């Protein structure tokens, strides 16, 4: 009986082992002051002005929380919810609520900091792969970050 109890306990512990989130990030430096960069990207729904994949952004309140619905160029929609906003630190954090991305439990932060004469923009995220391998999910999300950071530097003239 004792062996059975230990075996069941060990099997339960192996099954209960937590899934580990994937962490990614991209950083770019631009030749503009942080305040100017933040003015260009700091609006939660402003992503429609600088991310090339976003055709439209609509902001709304849902259950007392700020959400944005992103309509992509192909008509797909992603709903994201603002988690934290800090104008002084020039940073905001959001989560994905629904959409076609190959991720689950997605949380991301965009931050602008001073870097020499210019600024550094950091975009980081944490998520679990969903319906894809870890490598595939990371590739998709890093592609989104790369396109967005390139869009920021091009559209803001930085």
Backbone torsions as a table, in degrees:
resi	resn	phi	psi	omega
1	UNK	NA	-41.4	-178.4
2	UNK	-62.3	-40.4	179.0
3	UNK	-63.8	-39.7	-179.9
4	UNK	-63.9	-42.3	179.8
5	UNK	-62.5	-46.4	178.5
6	UNK	-63.9	-39.1	179.3
7	UNK	-64.3	-43.9	178.9
8	UNK	-65.3	-42.3	179.7
9	UNK	-63.3	-43.1	179.6
10	UNK	-65.6	-41.7	179.2
11	UNK	-64.7	-40.3	179.2
12	UNK	-64.1	-42.0	-179.9
13	UNK	-64.3	-38.3	179.7
14	UNK	-67.4	-38.7	179.1
15	UNK	-70.8	-31.0	-176.1
16	UNK	-85.7	-0.8	179.6
17	UNK	-57.0	128.9	-175.3
18	UNK	-70.0	150.5	172.9
19	UNK	-80.5	140.1	-178.3
20	UNK	-98.0	133.3	-179.0
21	UNK	-73.3	153.3	174.9
22	UNK	-91.3	137.2	179.1
23	UNK	-116.4	129.3	178.8
24	UNK	-134.0	168.2	175.9
25	UNK	-175.0	155.9	175.6
26	UNK	-139.0	147.9	179.7
27	UNK	-136.9	142.2	176.5
28	UNK	-139.2	145.0	174.9
29	UNK	-105.2	140.7	-179.0
30	UNK	-130.1	155.1	-179.7
31	UNK	-90.3	64.8	177.1
32	UNK	-153.1	150.5	179.3
33	UNK	-66.1	147.6	-179.1
34	UNK	-52.8	-41.4	-179.6
35	UNK	-61.1	-37.6	179.3
36	UNK	-70.1	-39.5	178.5
37	UNK	-66.5	-45.1	179.7
38	UNK	-61.5	-38.6	177.6
39	UNK	-61.7	-33.0	-178.7
40	UNK	-79.0	-30.9	-174.3
41	UNK	-121.7	-6.8	-171.7
42	UNK	-74.8	-10.9	177.2
43	UNK	-79.5	124.6	-175.2
44	UNK	-54.2	-38.3	179.5
45	UNK	-95.6	3.5	177.4
46	UNK	-69.0	-10.4	179.7
47	UNK	-55.1	-27.5	178.6
48	UNK	-65.6	-21.4	-179.5
49	UNK	-86.6	-20.7	-175.6
50	UNK	-123.9	-18.3	179.2
51	UNK	-93.1	121.4	-175.2
52	UNK	-64.6	-21.2	-179.9
53	UNK	-81.9	-17.0	-175.3
54	UNK	-93.6	114.3	178.5
55	UNK	-83.8	-31.0	-176.8
56	UNK	-156.7	145.0	175.5
57	UNK	-129.7	129.7	176.4
58	UNK	-123.5	127.3	-179.3
59	UNK	-102.2	140.2	179.7
60	UNK	-153.0	162.8	174.4
61	UNK	-97.1	136.8	176.4
62	UNK	-140.2	119.1	-178.9
63	UNK	54.6	38.7	178.2
64	UNK	77.4	8.5	-179.4
65	UNK	-119.4	148.5	178.8
66	UNK	-83.5	128.9	177.9
67	UNK	-126.8	151.6	171.7
68	UNK	-125.0	138.8	175.1
69	UNK	-108.7	117.1	-179.8
70	UNK	-97.5	124.4	173.1
71	UNK	-100.9	122.3	-178.0
72	UNK	-86.3	168.9	-177.8
73	UNK	-59.5	-28.2	179.6
74	UNK	-89.8	4.0	179.4
75	UNK	93.5	-12.3	178.0
76	UNK	-64.9	152.5	-178.8
77	UNK	-125.3	142.6	176.8
78	UNK	-125.6	131.7	176.3
79	UNK	-108.6	127.0	-179.8
80	UNK	-126.2	149.2	-176.8
81	UNK	-120.9	132.1	178.5
82	UNK	-71.4	127.3	-179.4
83	UNK	-102.2	-43.5	-178.2
84	UNK	-148.6	144.9	-178.9
85	UNK	-138.7	126.5	179.2
86	UNK	-137.3	97.3	-179.6
87	UNK	-61.5	-40.4	-178.3
88	UNK	-64.8	-41.1	179.2
89	UNK	-85.4	-2.8	-178.8
90	UNK	51.2	60.2	-175.7
91	UNK	-152.9	144.8	169.1
92	UNK	-143.6	151.5	-179.1
93	UNK	-123.2	140.5	179.9
94	UNK	-143.3	162.8	175.6
95	UNK	-122.4	156.7	174.5
96	UNK	-90.7	128.8	-179.7
97	UNK	-95.6	-42.6	177.7
98	UNK	-158.9	156.8	178.1
99	UNK	152.9	179.1	-173.8
100	UNK	-86.7	3.7	-176.2
101	UNK	-68.8	149.9	-177.6
102	UNK	-83.4	45.4	-177.7
103	UNK	-137.1	158.2	175.4
104	UNK	-136.4	155.2	179.3
105	UNK	55.6	40.6	-176.2
106	UNK	-82.2	129.5	172.7
107	UNK	-137.3	137.3	-174.4
108	UNK	-139.4	151.5	178.6
109	UNK	-133.5	134.7	172.9
110	UNK	-113.9	130.0	-177.0
111	UNK	-136.6	139.9	175.1
112	UNK	-114.2	129.2	177.6
113	UNK	-133.4	163.3	177.3
114	UNK	-73.6	140.3	176.9
115	UNK	-143.3	97.0	-177.8
116	UNK	62.5	-123.8	179.2
117	UNK	-84.1	-11.6	-175.6
118	UNK	-123.3	-139.8	-175.9
119	UNK	-136.8	159.4	172.1
120	UNK	-119.4	131.2	175.9
121	UNK	-110.1	124.1	178.5
122	UNK	-115.7	134.8	177.6
123	UNK	-129.3	112.5	-177.8
124	UNK	-122.1	157.3	179.3
125	UNK	-153.9	159.7	177.8
126	UNK	-137.9	136.9	-176.9
127	UNK	-166.2	169.5	170.4
128	UNK	-108.7	142.0	175.8
129	UNK	-68.4	142.8	179.4
130	UNK	-136.2	116.8	178.8
131	UNK	70.8	16.6	-179.7
132	UNK	-154.4	164.3	174.3
133	UNK	-73.2	164.5	176.3
134	UNK	-56.3	-45.2	-178.1
135	UNK	-63.1	-40.7	179.2
136	UNK	-65.9	-43.6	179.4
137	UNK	-63.7	-43.4	178.2
138	UNK	-61.4	-42.6	-179.4
139	UNK	-61.8	-42.8	179.1
140	UNK	-63.7	-48.5	-175.8
141	UNK	-68.3	-39.4	177.1
142	UNK	-66.1	-32.7	175.1
143	UNK	-63.1	-39.5	177.2
144	UNK	-64.2	-45.5	179.4
145	UNK	-62.5	-46.9	-178.5
146	UNK	-60.0	-46.4	-179.8
147	UNK	-63.2	-41.0	-179.9
148	UNK	-66.4	-44.7	179.8
149	UNK	-66.3	-37.1	175.3
150	UNK	-64.9	-41.5	177.7
151	UNK	-61.8	-39.9	178.6
152	UNK	-61.8	-48.8	-176.4
153	UNK	-66.4	-35.4	179.8
154	UNK	-75.6	-48.8	-174.5
155	UNK	-75.0	-28.9	179.8
156	UNK	-88.6	-0.3	178.8
157	UNK	65.1	37.1	-176.1
158	UNK	-107.6	NA	NA
